[in-house]
Amino acid sequence: MTMRWTGRRAPVAVLMAVALTGLAQPAGALSPRTSAPHGASAQEQSGAGPGGGTGARTPFVEYQAEDARTNGTVLGPDWAYGTLAAEAVGRRAVQLDKPGQYVEFTLKKAANAVNVRYSVPDSADGKGIDATLGAYVDGHFTKSLAVTSRYSWYYGQYPWTNNPADGGRRQLYDDARLMFDRTLPAGSTVRLQVGKGDTAPWYVIDTADFERVDAPASAPRDALPVTSFGADPSGRADSSDAFQRAIDAARGTGRTVWIPPGTFTVTRHLLVDRVTLRGSGPWHSVLHGADVGVYGNYAPDASSDVHLADFAIFGEVAERNDSDQVNGIGGALARSTVDNIWIQHTKVGAWLDGPFDGLSLSRLRILDVTADGVNFHDGITHSSVTDTYVRGTGDDGLAMWSDRHPNSGDVFARNTVKSPALANNIALYGGSDNTVTGNLVTDTLVQGGGIHVGNRFGSVPLAGTTTIARNTLQRTGTLDLFSHIGEGALWFWAADAPLTGDVTVRDNLIQDSAYEAVQFLGSSVDGVHFDHNTVDRAGTFAFQLNAPGSASARLLTATGLGAGGRYDCGSGFEFTEGPGNRGWSDAHCAYPAPGPLQVSGLGGTLSFETDEVGRSSDPQTVVITNPGPRPARIASVGITGVYTLANTCAAVLAPGASCTVDIRFAPTARGDRNGSLTVSDGTSAGRYQVHVTGRVVTSTVGNLAAGRPVTASGSHDGFPAANAVDSDTNTYWESSALASPQSLTVDLGAPVTAARVSLKINGGWGGRTQHLEILAGDEDGTFTTVALPADYLFDPATNNNTVDIAIPSASYRYLRVQGTTNSGAPGLQLAEFEVYAH
């Protein structure tokens, strides 16, 4: 979930540094094959029963590359963050890395157009490469597909950059489309093949979406064509002003603003109110530009009676910037409709800001955005998203965020959300009486699950009746990179406050979950009612109980569980069981081992230090051993954070054999950096993790405040003062609300010489400004200012969310940080309060 302002809780703080032993031939890749089923997966529909028939009704048929005919290399399956296989739909894809290699699809339905989800490597400077890939119909070359890595491959930590030196990698895929010169009948073959002029070092093909595109629609009667106002359909001239003139002329008249066929350059937000903007179809009418977007006015002066339909919005967003709104659709659109819009390469597909009522979004196609697909933010009511296809988002696919005002009466129905690179397919943050029904969600990657309900991000707490019904969740849920435990395919998190709203969970199908199928987490979760749900395979448990609370369940069946029915270590969570439950009654107080391998340091922490930014630390070695008696697969070896690795691991480790992984800390900025080494065997719960932590040592004397007694003027529940001196930036102190100055005071134990205070928030959080001062205290409790009040910017891009404040070099017993504002939260936030002699 992204935000107009930097949010109270940071959604993620980790990024992949180096993940595969060799990208051209990763560990775990299957052998090339020249004959395979010519299969198609049209939305992975389920059959009758729970979850049956879910997902968006799309105009295309989605074909999986690994099911097609190929002489390339099939990658995967893999579930490990940062790998090409894990980011692929279905956890598998096909790699082509030399001329003559191909993927060939046999059409089950007539089509005249295709959209291909692919990956090509980035350039060394992160700006991307451009290349082509040949398309052949029934064995004859027809066109070249233009491909690029300009809009993929992000690095570093949240909010991520396009700089490979920042380490890590995520959002590895993009989409490219082309139209054929004729309609291809069913049975035709379409081959994507590397030719001599196709210059990318390699190509990975994930899916191909074939469809039959209608001819361009005609303008409605009395329409106002944008070309009549000077818009250029060739895209050579900037048409922003011409579009706005047409929109302003049509406002309130009932006449349609018409977008004829063409690609129009639009470089700013188009402001709409009481107007219809319609194109000739999303394959024919395209708005393209760096800052392109269609926006309503912001509440309380919300736009209304706006109708957008039948065109495409293609942006130029190449990195995530949460202080810059470059979304496809935005603002407030009351009593409005948005239908049949293709959105790609923007920050968010559609970020709507309330309060307002009565918006309908339907038949959207949202691909390759850097943050959310759709977010209903701050008091949007009686609104809906239906028949929308979302794939490859950089954050939540579909979200309702009840920030300040509750979202109420909203519906997400019959949508398909696949392969979010971060967070959840669908998320509800607080709100009341909202519904999630008939959706297909697949292939969560990290820090989220398939469907999430929580009191998080300062949302108005859940109330009324929330309905989660008739959804299918396939290969969802993740391994949390902080706690190193699973996150559920369906999960409930009482983060900010107990979750007490009534939640009905009915007729859902949860298939092939990464870890647990359902999770309860946080302070307390009550009022959840399960009725006629099916769990079909889970890597660990049917239920993981990490919170107290209560739920009722009837007709809930679970089969194919990797570890057992319930994880429960005295949580105090209670089930009221009705009839028809089966397969999940047993309880366990231990997480299962991920598999047969032995990994040195498993569950522990490797600590690294270097004395200079840009200089790598000395290496440390992790040994991976297969004790036997059968060969063990190693799908990938990867690490999060600014670390590099080199390893000797092959795709298969023989019985009794070992391989090694050498890890170095390679910081690009000051500050502590945590991460995880992950070894994956390619199965859902088959991931081994070793914690890693690194720091740049910049003084000869360490942190004088580490572990010292600390007090606060007040603390938000669950975020005590001690978190600020525990040498762990994953925990933090948050003060009470800033009605008056709030403070944190550390007792250094005796007068000691100090010259610098270092304040940190988690390096993965979005930036925020806090107004702070530093005071020193003596034995009688008198405090004086040693660093004047000022605004301090915690910026993940420039200072890794670390602020250094010089104080007069002197002897101090007590040091206090005191503040009055925080742009990112109601109270002050500090993950670490450090004191140094130099």
C-alpha atoms as one frame of an Amber mdcrd trajectory, in Angstrom:
protein
   0.000   0.000   0.000   1.362   3.394  -0.964   0.259   6.706   0.496  -0.165
  10.373  -0.425   1.662  11.095   2.814   4.218   8.847   4.411   2.352   6.341
   6.521   2.478   5.516  10.165   3.642   1.958   9.708   6.213   1.201   7.058
   5.063  -1.770   4.982   8.463  -3.257   4.256  12.106  -2.713   4.975  14.022
  -5.233   2.913  15.134  -5.801  -0.624  16.921  -8.565  -2.451  20.612  -8.050
  -3.068  21.860 -11.025  -5.092  19.548 -13.961  -5.503  20.664 -16.484  -8.092
  23.915 -18.324  -8.562  23.813 -17.477 -12.272  20.940 -15.629 -13.864  21.331
 -17.179 -17.274  21.113 -20.663 -15.755  19.787 -20.382 -12.192  19.971 -23.206
  -9.726  16.793 -25.195  -9.948  16.132 -24.589 -13.643  14.642 -27.554 -15.414
  16.206 -29.021 -18.519  15.317 -27.703 -21.970  12.510 -29.582 -23.652  11.344
 -29.591 -27.233   7.929 -31.128 -26.775   5.410 -30.075 -24.200   1.662 -29.651
 -23.878   0.373 -26.693 -25.852  -1.555 -25.672 -22.779  -3.471 -22.552 -21.953
  -4.509 -21.330 -18.583  -7.557 -19.122 -18.954  -7.670 -17.485 -15.553  -6.944
 -20.708 -13.615 -10.647 -21.108 -12.920 -11.739 -23.397 -10.160 -14.595 -25.819
 -10.403 -17.793 -26.054  -8.395 -17.844 -25.635  -4.635 -16.004 -23.074  -2.526
 -14.327 -20.450  -4.662 -15.711 -21.933  -7.869 -15.772 -19.765 -10.986 -13.889
 -16.844  -9.459 -11.969 -14.065 -11.143 -12.433 -11.319 -13.691 -14.233 -11.923
 -16.960 -11.473 -10.832 -19.311 -11.381 -10.453 -23.111  -8.188 -12.513 -23.344
  -6.981 -16.067 -22.732  -3.841 -16.290 -20.623  -1.333 -18.930 -21.722   1.544
 -20.086 -19.502   4.951 -20.272 -21.190   5.996 -23.389 -19.280   2.955 -25.223
 -20.699   3.788 -24.240 -24.267   6.127 -25.915 -26.726   9.712 -24.742 -26.095
  13.358 -25.571 -26.513  14.294 -23.064 -23.833  14.906 -23.686 -20.163  11.987
 -23.937 -17.765  12.700 -21.990 -14.570  11.221 -23.035 -11.257   9.174 -23.778
  -9.444  10.497 -21.440  -6.777   8.876 -19.371  -4.019  11.931 -17.383  -2.882
  11.782 -13.609  -3.047  13.989 -12.071  -5.727  13.963 -14.944  -8.208  12.497
 -14.874 -11.691  10.545 -18.056 -11.042   8.940 -16.785  -7.822   7.727 -13.567
  -9.497   6.215 -15.511 -12.382   2.546 -16.463 -12.530   2.454 -20.070 -11.341
   6.056 -19.799 -10.015   7.463 -20.997 -13.355   8.635 -19.366 -16.588  10.800
 -20.113 -19.643  14.221 -18.626 -20.362  15.572 -18.113 -23.877  19.237 -17.184
 -24.049  20.504 -17.906 -27.561  19.314 -17.534 -31.159  16.842 -20.176 -32.210
  15.325 -20.715 -28.802  11.588 -20.170 -28.633   8.276 -20.547 -26.865   5.405
 -21.568 -29.130   1.739 -21.173 -28.219  -1.137 -22.950 -29.971  -4.282 -20.825
 -29.937  -7.440 -22.337 -28.521  -9.453 -19.302 -29.621  -9.108 -16.893 -32.521
  -6.983 -13.834 -31.743  -5.459 -10.841 -33.468  -3.400  -9.424 -30.592  -1.123
 -10.582 -27.790   0.261  -9.078 -24.592   3.406 -10.828 -23.325   4.701 -10.771
 -19.744   8.471 -11.048 -19.977  11.775 -10.124 -18.396  15.038  -8.987 -19.958
  18.133  -7.988 -17.951  18.813  -4.476 -16.736  21.732  -2.316 -17.821  24.675
  -1.721 -15.524  23.488   1.820 -14.733  19.897   0.737 -14.035  18.405   2.776
 -16.876  17.422  -0.356 -18.748  18.005  -1.839 -22.172  15.789  -1.928 -25.259
  15.575  -4.965 -27.491  13.271  -6.969 -29.730  11.969 -10.526 -29.864  10.671
 -12.107 -33.037   7.031 -13.203 -33.370   6.270 -15.976 -35.863   2.814 -17.121
 -36.992   2.568 -20.695 -38.239   6.325 -20.725 -38.772   6.609 -17.405 -40.628
   8.113 -14.227 -39.198   5.449 -11.576 -38.835   6.613  -8.834 -36.447   9.089
  -8.006 -33.710   7.901  -7.488 -30.161   9.563  -4.434 -28.598  10.827  -5.222
 -25.091  12.625  -3.153 -22.470  13.851  -3.192 -18.884  13.299   0.555 -18.392
  10.249  -0.073 -16.195  11.414  -3.137 -14.289  14.314  -4.074 -12.003  14.124
  -2.011  -8.813  16.845  -1.966  -6.175  17.733  -0.988  -2.624  15.189  -0.613
   0.140  11.750   0.941   0.273  10.843   3.075  -1.650  13.396   1.530  -4.060
  15.484   3.003  -6.816  16.710   2.235 -10.306  20.319   2.064  -9.146  21.859
  -1.448  -9.127  24.543  -0.212  -6.713  21.842  -0.066  -4.020  21.695  -3.865
  -4.067  18.696  -6.084  -4.336  16.242  -6.700  -7.119  12.477  -6.870  -7.426
   9.716  -6.311  -9.993  11.623  -8.181 -12.646   8.847  -8.384 -15.263   7.140
  -6.059 -17.701   4.460  -6.414 -20.380   4.615  -5.660 -24.107   1.795  -5.927
 -26.630   1.399  -6.162 -30.383  -1.405  -6.590 -32.910  -1.201  -8.974 -35.844
  -2.158  -7.977 -39.363  -5.067 -10.421 -39.377  -7.182 -12.533 -37.076  -5.508
 -15.872 -36.392  -7.933 -18.789 -36.215  -7.945 -21.331 -33.412  -5.158 -23.841
 -33.954  -2.677 -21.258 -35.213   0.772 -21.280 -33.651   2.496 -18.144 -32.423
   6.176 -18.503 -31.672   8.313 -16.034 -29.732  11.836 -16.765 -30.920  15.262
 -15.215 -30.471  16.710 -14.136 -33.808  20.074 -12.752 -34.844  18.804  -9.192
 -34.506  17.326  -9.762 -31.050  20.078  -8.390 -28.848  19.057  -8.943 -25.208
  21.429 -11.352 -23.418  18.405 -13.440 -22.454  14.604 -13.352 -22.404  12.289
 -14.883 -19.813   8.692 -15.456 -20.943   6.033 -15.829 -18.255   2.606 -15.528
 -19.888   1.030 -14.550 -23.207  -2.478 -13.069 -23.217  -4.139 -13.568 -26.605
  -7.333 -11.758 -27.528  -9.497 -10.685 -30.422  -9.519  -6.896 -30.469 -12.459
  -5.166 -32.117 -11.993  -2.477 -34.729 -11.844   1.085 -33.325 -15.197   2.320
 -32.093 -16.847   5.338 -33.701 -17.391   8.658 -32.005 -20.774   9.159 -30.318
 -23.130  11.726 -31.791 -22.286  15.327 -30.833 -18.957  14.269 -29.356 -16.112
  16.772 -29.024 -12.971  15.185 -30.540  -9.786  16.179 -28.770  -8.200  16.619
 -32.192 -10.553  19.558 -32.789  -8.817  21.289 -29.885  -5.324  20.638 -31.264
  -4.457  17.202 -29.865  -1.869  15.323 -31.949  -2.642  11.595 -32.467   0.924
  10.978 -33.676   2.302  11.783 -30.210   4.913  14.180 -31.561   3.364  17.251
 -29.915   2.297  17.561 -26.290  -1.510  17.294 -26.250  -2.039  18.079 -22.557
  -3.468  21.561 -23.086  -5.649  20.400 -25.973  -7.159  17.629 -23.871  -7.847
  19.997 -21.001  -9.491  22.527 -23.317 -11.777  19.807 -24.684 -12.633  18.567
 -21.184 -13.384  22.083 -19.954 -15.570  22.785 -22.995 -17.645  19.645 -22.405
 -18.007  20.054 -18.654 -21.658  19.938 -17.614 -22.944  19.927 -21.228 -23.654
  16.206 -21.562 -21.397  16.011 -24.636 -18.676  13.347 -24.770 -15.019  14.217
 -25.124 -13.868  11.817 -27.826 -10.362  10.311 -28.070  -9.912   8.971 -31.624
  -7.333   6.298 -32.493  -3.784   7.431 -31.837  -1.080   7.761 -29.216  -1.379
  11.155 -27.544   1.418  12.639 -25.464   0.008  13.863 -22.135   2.492  15.076
 -19.556   0.333  16.131 -16.606  -2.883  15.374 -14.771  -6.062  16.020 -16.737
  -8.684  17.445 -14.364 -12.206  16.131 -14.889 -15.578  17.051 -13.384 -19.107
  16.410 -14.728 -17.748  15.111 -18.017 -17.487  11.934 -20.116 -14.101  11.045
 -21.623 -14.255   8.107 -24.033 -11.871   6.471 -26.494 -12.106   4.063 -29.395
 -10.760   1.163 -27.294  -7.698   0.594 -25.084  -5.737  -0.918 -28.001  -6.480
   2.126 -30.176  -6.694   5.285 -28.027  -3.628   5.755 -25.841  -2.567   8.556
 -23.471   1.177   8.339 -22.934   3.609  10.483 -20.967   5.808  10.899 -17.933
   3.136  12.393 -15.663  -0.012  11.288 -17.440  -3.134  10.810 -15.322  -6.840
  11.592 -15.171  -7.835  13.168 -11.845 -10.906  14.439 -10.108 -10.818  17.334
  -7.678  -9.881  16.466  -4.110 -12.480  16.285  -1.348 -14.317  18.149   0.021
 -14.754  19.626  -3.487 -14.948  16.206  -5.099 -15.637  15.886  -8.798 -18.863
  14.086  -9.673 -20.652  12.532 -12.621 -17.418  11.679 -14.402 -17.388   8.803
 -16.888 -14.106   7.453 -18.261 -14.080   4.580 -20.743 -12.318   2.734 -23.542
  -8.765   4.065 -23.641  -5.293   3.308 -22.264  -2.961   5.221 -19.944   0.743
   4.409 -20.335   3.077   6.251 -17.979   6.838   6.537 -17.755   7.378   5.777
 -14.061  10.768   4.123 -13.585  11.029   4.186  -9.774   8.788   4.551  -6.760
   8.466   8.024  -5.253   5.809   8.336  -2.560   5.947  12.135  -2.559   5.013
  12.368  -6.248   1.529  11.409  -7.423   1.879   9.964 -10.909  -1.102   7.621
 -10.819  -3.258   6.630 -13.759  -6.505   7.782 -12.138  -6.753   9.856  -8.990
  -8.516  12.424  -6.867 -12.155  12.161  -5.817 -14.812  10.939  -8.282 -18.259
  10.820  -6.718 -21.189   9.208  -8.562 -18.813   8.285 -11.383 -17.779   5.320
 -13.549 -14.466   4.142 -14.946 -14.736   1.292 -17.448 -12.437  -0.603 -19.832
  -9.222   1.322 -19.152  -5.751  -0.198 -19.611  -3.208   1.316 -17.141   0.502
   0.541 -17.219   3.772   2.086 -15.977   2.208   4.542 -13.550   2.870   4.664
  -9.811  -0.617   3.447  -8.807  -3.256   2.322 -11.240  -6.097   4.170  -9.499
  -5.588   5.918  -6.150  -8.831   7.573  -5.043  -8.963   9.984  -2.096 -12.212
  10.471  -0.165 -14.435  11.137   1.451 -16.886  10.615  -1.418 -19.598   8.171
  -2.464 -20.621   6.111  -5.448 -17.679   5.221  -7.735 -17.730   2.171 -10.018
 -14.480   0.819 -11.505 -14.938  -2.039 -13.970 -13.008  -3.960 -16.611  -9.690
  -2.287 -15.846  -6.408  -3.891 -16.847  -3.628  -2.701 -14.514  -0.107  -3.945
 -15.227   3.402  -3.146 -14.037   2.801  -0.257 -11.637   5.302   0.608  -8.920
   2.810   0.667  -6.032  -0.866  -0.343  -5.602  -3.214  -1.435  -8.336  -6.287
   0.283  -6.843  -6.567   1.987  -3.454  -9.821   3.301  -1.969  -8.312   5.767
   0.513 -10.002   7.701   3.298 -13.754   7.425   3.473 -14.808   6.115   0.072
 -18.293   4.627   0.368 -20.711   2.548  -1.705 -18.087   2.062  -4.421 -16.857
  -0.995  -6.285 -14.121  -2.617  -8.355 -15.373  -5.420 -10.634 -14.056  -7.548
 -13.500 -10.636  -5.943 -13.158  -7.367  -7.715 -13.947  -4.298  -6.650 -11.945
  -0.821  -8.130 -12.381   2.708  -7.190 -11.370   1.992  -4.408  -8.877   4.672
  -3.038  -6.578   2.363  -3.088  -3.534  -1.193  -4.214  -2.688  -3.181  -5.231
  -5.754  -6.536  -3.921  -4.482  -6.813  -2.069  -1.178  -9.366  -0.266   0.966
  -7.620   2.021   3.457  -9.917   3.665   5.997  -7.515   6.449   6.893  -9.232
   9.062   9.113 -12.676   8.250   7.664 -14.080   4.719   7.327 -14.616   3.138
   3.949 -18.092   1.624   4.079 -20.331  -0.398   1.797 -17.572  -0.977  -0.765
 -17.254  -4.091  -2.920 -14.324  -5.838  -4.641 -16.017  -8.487  -6.810 -14.968
 -10.800  -9.674 -11.426  -9.468  -9.968  -8.176 -11.248 -10.735  -5.004 -10.140
  -8.932  -1.732 -11.916  -9.728   1.892 -11.683  -8.663   2.129  -8.543  -6.510
   5.825  -7.886  -5.911   5.082  -6.709  -2.360   2.260  -6.958   0.178  -1.178
  -8.432  -0.507  -3.306  -9.272  -3.486  -6.312  -7.729  -1.705  -6.213  -5.790
   1.587  -8.804  -4.163   3.845  -7.363  -1.759   6.395 -10.198  -1.027   8.830
 -13.605   0.174   7.624 -17.121  -1.177   7.953 -19.534  -3.360   6.010 -17.213
  -3.979   3.059 -17.251  -7.040   0.796 -14.601  -9.062  -1.048 -16.305 -11.697
  -3.198 -15.673 -13.878  -6.226 -12.022 -12.858  -6.720  -9.089 -14.937  -7.949
  -5.783 -14.063  -6.271  -2.496 -15.828  -6.960   1.244 -15.858  -6.320   2.008
 -13.518  -3.430   5.711 -12.761  -3.218   6.706 -11.035   0.051   5.275  -9.240
   3.108   1.666 -10.214   2.481  -0.972 -12.765   1.632  -3.825 -13.359  -0.723
  -6.501 -11.523   1.300  -5.709  -9.428   4.368  -7.956  -7.790   6.954  -6.313
  -5.618   9.576  -6.349  -2.622  11.838  -3.169  -1.103  10.427  -1.673   2.145
   9.130  -3.703   4.191  11.586  -6.956   3.089   9.992 -10.391   3.567  11.516
 -10.848   0.184  13.269 -12.872  -2.540  11.608 -16.596  -2.398  12.384 -19.911
  -3.675  11.080 -19.820  -6.862   8.993 -16.963  -7.553   6.614 -17.684 -10.306
   4.081 -15.005 -12.485   2.451 -16.889 -14.914   0.192 -16.445 -17.193  -2.826
 -12.819 -16.251  -3.478 -10.050 -18.518  -4.716  -6.557 -18.017  -3.279  -3.814
 -19.902  -5.131  -0.164 -20.018  -4.078  -0.575 -17.071  -1.718   0.987 -16.212
   1.628   4.686 -15.664   2.201   7.642 -16.190   4.507   8.011 -12.986   6.532
  11.496 -11.542   6.151  11.449  -9.926   9.610   9.905 -12.522  11.926  10.941
 -15.443   9.688   7.567 -17.128  10.096   4.806 -17.619   7.586   2.132 -15.082
   6.734  -1.209 -16.607   5.890  -2.926 -16.810   2.544  -5.847 -15.284   4.455
  -4.656 -13.290   7.452  -5.990 -10.982  10.130  -3.717  -8.526  11.939  -4.747
  -6.474  14.963  -1.732  -4.183  14.719  -3.023  -0.790  15.874  -5.999  -1.983
  17.926  -7.904  -5.198  18.686  -9.794  -6.412  15.661 -13.379  -6.804  16.840
 -15.546  -6.247  13.771 -17.738  -9.091  12.579 -16.081 -10.948   9.675 -17.913
 -13.565   7.633 -15.584 -15.924   5.713 -17.757 -18.085   3.466 -17.308 -20.452
   0.499 -13.641 -19.684  -0.132 -11.048 -22.032  -1.624  -7.456 -21.705  -0.374
  -5.095 -23.739  -2.558  -1.388 -24.461  -2.291  -0.590 -21.849   0.348   3.048
 -20.979   0.827   2.897 -21.505   4.593  -0.273 -21.436   6.726  -3.655 -21.060
   5.073  -5.143 -18.728   7.744  -3.330 -16.579  10.313  -4.397 -14.481  13.305
  -1.795 -11.941  14.445  -1.536  -9.019  16.855  -3.251  -7.922  20.059  -6.614
  -9.717  19.713  -8.841 -10.902  16.869 -12.494 -11.736  17.549 -15.714 -12.172
  15.638 -14.480 -14.162  12.622 -16.955 -16.762  11.338 -15.905 -19.491   8.896
 -18.644 -21.228   6.914 -18.082 -23.820   4.167 -14.431 -23.127   3.315 -11.828
 -25.469   1.845  -8.085 -25.585   2.419  -6.447 -27.669  -0.308  -2.728 -27.983
   0.464  -0.718 -25.677   2.691   3.007 -25.612   3.309   2.524 -25.740   7.077
  -0.785 -25.377   8.959  -4.436 -24.736   8.254  -4.441 -22.128  11.072  -1.553
 -20.243  12.635  -2.618 -18.634  15.899  -0.270 -15.759  16.776  -2.911 -13.782
  18.685  -5.597 -14.349  21.301  -9.200 -14.120  20.219 -12.043 -16.247  18.958
 -13.666 -17.579  15.820 -16.399 -20.009  14.845 -16.073 -22.614  12.124 -18.383
 -25.059  10.353 -17.933 -27.105   7.185 -14.251 -26.225   7.033 -12.163 -29.006
   5.517  -8.383 -29.109   5.201  -6.264 -31.585   3.263  -2.614 -31.761   2.229
  -1.218 -29.883   5.231   2.571 -29.808   5.510   2.738 -29.599   9.304  -0.682
 -30.108  10.874  -3.992 -28.515  11.647  -3.081 -25.635  13.963  -0.030 -23.819
  15.227  -0.824 -22.712  18.783   1.692 -21.987  21.534  -0.709 -20.925  24.240
  -2.233 -18.100  22.211  -5.543 -18.220  24.065  -7.392 -18.249  20.750 -10.619
 -20.255  20.932 -12.669 -21.901  18.193 -16.380 -22.604  18.457 -16.816 -25.553
  16.150 -20.011 -26.474  14.364 -20.632 -29.524  12.161 -18.617 -30.630   9.144
 -15.093 -29.616  10.144 -12.377 -32.007   9.056  -8.596 -32.260   8.931  -7.395
 -29.470  11.221  -8.163 -30.450  14.820  -4.568 -31.298  15.837  -2.461 -28.568
  17.478   1.317 -28.046  17.525   3.688 -25.662  19.297   6.600 -25.726  16.844
   7.271 -24.605  13.315   8.387 -27.420  11.061  11.884 -27.655   9.628  11.829
 -26.450   6.014  13.283 -29.664   4.621  16.145 -32.163   4.714  19.065 -29.759
   4.227  21.376 -28.637   7.005  22.335 -24.949   6.852  24.964 -23.596   9.237
  23.748 -20.628  11.219  20.095 -21.485  10.618  17.950 -19.410  12.973  20.941
 -17.369  14.111  22.457 -14.057  13.055  25.654 -13.291  11.165  27.033  -9.843
  12.038  29.124  -7.798   9.617  31.060  -4.549   9.992  32.919  -2.266   7.629
  34.607   1.043   8.336  33.622   2.843   5.132  30.584   3.211   2.894  31.322
   1.498  -0.410  33.869  -0.894   1.112  32.770  -4.501   1.525  33.230  -6.333
   4.774  35.240  -9.488   5.184  33.255 -12.538   4.025  31.510 -15.065   6.208
  30.691 -18.555   5.002  27.489 -20.557   5.336  27.696 -24.287   4.646  24.752
 -26.174   3.131  24.794 -29.953   3.556  22.521 -32.710   2.327  22.613 -35.471
   4.960  20.832 -37.810   2.534  19.698 -40.380   1.672  18.295 -38.788  -1.535
  19.501 -35.942  -3.743  18.116 -32.553  -2.664  17.109 -29.748  -5.002  18.424
 -26.210  -4.512  16.195 -23.891  -6.486  17.916 -20.647  -5.492  20.235 -19.006
  -3.010  19.524 -15.339  -2.288  19.967 -12.579   0.232  18.027  -9.442   1.119
  19.635  -6.108   1.842  22.943  -4.607   0.714  24.861  -7.852   0.738  26.622
  -9.796  -1.977  27.120 -13.489  -2.156  29.029 -16.096  -4.096  28.237 -19.772
  -3.817  29.241 -23.179  -5.062  25.748 -24.678  -4.995  24.449 -26.581  -8.005
  20.792 -27.238  -8.772  20.987 -30.663  -7.103  23.010 -31.524  -4.006  23.972
 -35.179  -3.790  23.514 -37.206  -0.574  26.337 -36.382   1.841  27.553 -33.467
  -0.262  27.985 -29.838   0.815  28.236 -26.462  -0.854  29.210 -23.051   0.490
  27.880 -19.504   0.384  30.244 -16.574   0.999  28.486 -13.384   2.161  29.835
  -9.836   2.267  28.214  -6.666   3.599  28.432  -3.989   0.871  26.793  -0.780
   2.181  25.952   2.162  -0.057  24.942   4.456   2.836  25.398   4.814   6.576
  23.143   3.013   8.986  22.447  -0.524  10.131  21.177  -2.912   7.489  19.442
  -6.182   8.265  18.645  -8.964   5.852  18.123 -12.679   5.387  19.988 -15.343
   3.525  17.407 -17.636   1.939  18.095 -21.081   0.535  15.096 -22.487  -1.319
  14.368 -26.047  -2.365  11.616 -24.828  -4.701   8.655 -25.965  -2.614   6.249
 -23.617  -0.909   7.588 -23.937   2.648  11.029 -25.173   1.679  13.005 -22.043
   2.555  15.897 -21.896   4.993  16.792 -18.492   6.422  19.816 -17.114   8.241
  19.561 -13.581   9.676  22.287 -11.116   8.701  22.995  -7.681  10.118  25.613
  -5.133   9.096  26.810  -1.748  10.244  29.250   0.909   9.124  31.540   1.596
  12.070  32.284   5.313  12.074  33.808   5.845  15.510  36.373   4.195  17.727
  33.899   4.029  20.588  30.602   2.229  20.230  27.043   3.292  20.976  27.024
   4.528  24.579  23.236   4.265  24.841  22.907   0.628  23.794  20.944  -1.284
  26.410  20.924   1.610  28.867  17.842   2.508  30.975  15.452   4.695  29.026
  12.192   6.486  29.869   9.580   8.255  27.774   6.959  10.920  28.319   4.501
   8.405  26.867   4.395   5.437  24.536   1.873   4.090  22.063   0.705   0.587
  23.015   3.176  -2.041  21.872   6.012   0.404  21.097   7.849   1.034  24.398
  10.844   3.254  25.058  13.190   0.260  25.422  12.823  -0.450  21.700  14.946
   2.620  20.998  18.065   1.265  22.726  17.895  -2.420  21.725  20.231  -2.084
  18.684  17.470  -3.384  16.416  15.960  -1.025  13.838  13.095  -3.457  13.247
  11.650  -2.398  16.619  10.850   1.171  17.556   9.467   3.580  20.127   6.392
   5.569  19.223   5.286   8.320  21.550   1.796   9.218  22.600  -0.030  11.630
  20.312   1.698  14.992  19.957  -0.772  17.161  21.839   2.301  18.482  23.695
   6.041  17.856  23.326   6.994  14.210  23.714  10.406  13.006  24.804  12.709
  10.035  25.228  15.476  10.123  27.861  18.430   7.746  28.155  20.462   7.281
  31.331  24.111   6.678  30.375  24.796   5.288  33.880  27.513   7.801  34.763
  28.850  11.022  33.245  30.566  10.076  29.977  31.992  12.105  27.117  29.700
  12.368  24.101  29.747  14.492  20.937  27.070  13.046  18.670  23.545  11.677
  18.819  22.395   9.364  16.018  18.633   8.942  15.547  17.264   6.185  13.351
  14.018   4.866  12.004  13.801   1.619  10.074  15.706   1.951   6.812  12.802
   0.462   4.911  10.231   3.059   5.953   9.149   5.919   3.767  10.727   9.281
   4.594   9.314  11.660   7.190  10.252  14.925   8.922  10.320  15.192  12.722
  10.796  18.465  14.648  13.304  17.613  17.367  15.790  19.032  19.845  18.426
  17.429  22.079  18.671  18.225  25.780  21.213  17.214  28.417  20.380  16.521
  32.050  22.376  16.455  35.257  21.974  14.531  38.495  19.384  16.920  39.943
  17.065  16.569  36.937  17.788  19.907  35.273  17.781  19.733  31.460  19.278
  22.266  29.059  19.185  22.357  25.261  22.396  21.204  23.534  20.996  21.014
  19.968  18.390  23.607  19.033  14.928  22.593  17.782  14.907  21.919  14.047
  13.153  19.903  11.358  15.092  16.702  10.645  14.385  14.722   7.476  14.628
  10.941   7.763  15.074  10.027   4.089  15.584   6.421   2.947  17.164   7.622
  -0.300  19.772  10.046   1.078  20.574   9.082   4.673  19.040   5.629   5.118
  16.580   7.126   7.609  19.446   8.088   9.927  19.936  11.605  11.348  23.204
  12.568  13.031  23.094  15.565  15.395  26.304  17.080  16.739  26.304  18.192
  20.360  29.086  19.977  22.263  31.730  17.468  23.242  31.261  17.259  26.993
  30.444  14.942  29.853  26.767  13.856  30.014  24.755  11.579  32.329  21.311
  11.999  30.729  20.458  12.845  27.125  16.957  13.533  25.875  15.396  13.857
  22.448  12.238  15.953  22.504   9.893  16.749  19.649   6.601  18.295  18.616
   5.747  17.070  15.080   6.118  14.064  12.804   4.926  14.205   9.200   4.514
  10.445   9.126   2.596   9.599  12.296   0.590  11.059  15.190   3.563  10.612
  17.534   7.352  10.683  17.439   9.024   7.542  16.083  12.564   6.344  16.791
  13.921   2.894  16.120  17.274   3.741  17.720  18.552   6.556  19.966  22.344
   6.209  19.832  25.067   8.260  21.543  28.716   8.398  20.439  31.895   9.965
  21.800  33.010  11.156  18.344
